[in-house]
């Protein structure tokens, strides 16, 4: 469907090669290999970022993922801390985003059986009527599947109706680790690997772009991470619909999973995984280095470990913050960080189209 690598046919790692890299102590060597591939794919020497806002329309959720500190159950004591944002509040948040130079909204929430397709259609169309230029990058695969189930619709019809109401693209949230052995342990009620892939395959078939993510450091083995890479690689070969791959580390504070004594993934582990993802996913154009979970310094180092994007200035973020991590930044700070790493900063939109260079 989309072919960004036609002029650069690049070889991917094999699973055994990736495992050797994960087991290797040569962090700098792995980083240099990833940096070399990054320069082949992005020879212009730029690093991109976006100005957008994360809006979480509800924190009620029925999946009770052990790694999540954000959700609230529909019943019981903690239900009193749950919310569903009214449309006017969401419009106000978007209005402020536009006034601050934002070009997109990443909107996700928990799974609530009362929020059927009609509610989401009204929300999407209401936003587009008021802010026709804002890019709506909304609904993880889990949300799409839940909306379809609550509304007695197929996944394809659900995505079509959301698209027709104003949805522009779909984020890669909910991927965690795309290996069912891991998913059963950390999110027993969440969609399985095949379900997540089905949503993204369907969106790609309908002409929509999506991103792919990975949350690691939840007790998985290297082989599980490699299976995740392979699943993304294979679907990208099939459809070409992923714009970017975004890995980040599990944040254990205030979560049930963290309460089991999970060690937080180190910065070294993050940089190695970032570099290997760049080498493995040679058919995905963009790989994002995260400052939200890692902080600005490690994010900057990630630009020499295969990353070519630093994500969003992020005018609002709630999910990672709920897990006790509250890094923050400004556009000026991101641009300075990029320049200090030896690259040119370039603002982009949600689909990774650049606005300007300087």
Residue, then its C-alpha position, 0 to 999 in steps of 0.5 A: x500500500x505505502x512503500x517508503x523503502x523502495x529506494x533503499x531496500x534494507x535488510x532486517x535482523x534475523x531473530x537469532x541475530x537480534x537475540x545475540x545483540x540483546x545478550x551482548x555487552x557491546x552497547x556502543x557498538x550496537x548503538x553505532x550500527x543503529x545510528x548508521x542505519x538511521x543515517x541511511x534512512x534519514x540522510x538529511x540529519x534532522x530530528x522531528x517533534x510535534x506539538x500536540x496534546x494527550x486527552x484521556x476522555x475517561x479513566x473508567x476501564x473494565x480491563x484492570x491491566x496490572x501495569x496501569x495506575x491510571x484506570x478506575x473500576x466502574x464499581x467499588x470504592x475507587x469508582x468515585x475517582x473515575x470520570x468521563x469528560x464532557x464534550x465542552x471540556x474536551x473542546x476547551x482543551x483542544x481550543x487551548x492546544x490550537x492557541x498554543x500552536x498544536x496541530x494534533x490531538x492524541x485521545x485515548x481512554x479506558x473501556x466503558x460499556x456506556x460509550x458506544x459508537x454513537x457517543x464517539x461519532x458525536x465527539x469526533x464530528x463535534x471536534x471537526x466542526x469546531x477545529x477542522x484542521x486539527x488531526x485526530x489521532x485517537x483510540x487504541x486497538x483495545x478501544x476500537x475492539x471494545x467500541x465494536x463489541x459494545x455497539x454490535x459492529x465489526x471492527x471494519x465498520x467501527x473504524x469506517x464510522x469513526x473515520x467518517x466522523x473525523x478520525x484521522x489515524x490510530x495510535x499504537x497503544x495497547x500493544x505492550x508486548x505482542x506475545x500472548x504468553x506475556x499478555x496473559x500474565x500482565x493483562x489477562x482481559x486485554x486483547x490478544x496479539x492477533x486482535x491488536x494486529x487485526x485492528x491495525x491491518x484493517x485500518x491500513x486496508x481502509x487507508x488509515x495510517x497508524x503507529x506501533x508501540x512497545x512497552x517493555x520491562x514487564x518481566x518478559x524475555x528477550x525472545x518475547x521482545x523479538x517476537x513483538x518486533x517480528x509481528x510489527x515487521x511482518x504487518x509492515x511488509x504486508x501493508x506499509x501502514x505504520x508511520x513510526x515505532x515507539x518503544x518505552x519502558x514500564x513505569x512501576x510506581x502505583x501499579x499492581x505489577x510494580x507492587x510485585x517487586x518488578x525492577x524498572x528497566x534501566x537506561x542502558x536497557x532502554x537504549x539497547x532496545x531502542x537500537x535493536x528496534x531500529x535495526x530490526x524494523x528496517x521497513x518502518x521509517x521512523x523510530x521515536x526516542x522517548x523523553x516522557x519515560x526516560x527524561x531528556x538526557x537519555x532521550x538525547x542519547x537515543x538520537x545516537x541509538x537509532x531514534x530520529x524523532x523525539x515525540x511530542x512537546x505534550x501539552x498534557x499527559x496523564x497515564x504515565x504521570x499516574x505511574x509516578x513519572x512526570x517529566x516535562x519539557x517545552x518546544x524550545x527545550x526540545x529544539x535545543x536538545x536536538x541541536x546539541x545532539x548534532x541534528x536540525x530540529x524540524x516540527x512535524x505533523x502526526x503523519x510525520x510530514x515536516x513543517x519547516x527546517x531551521 
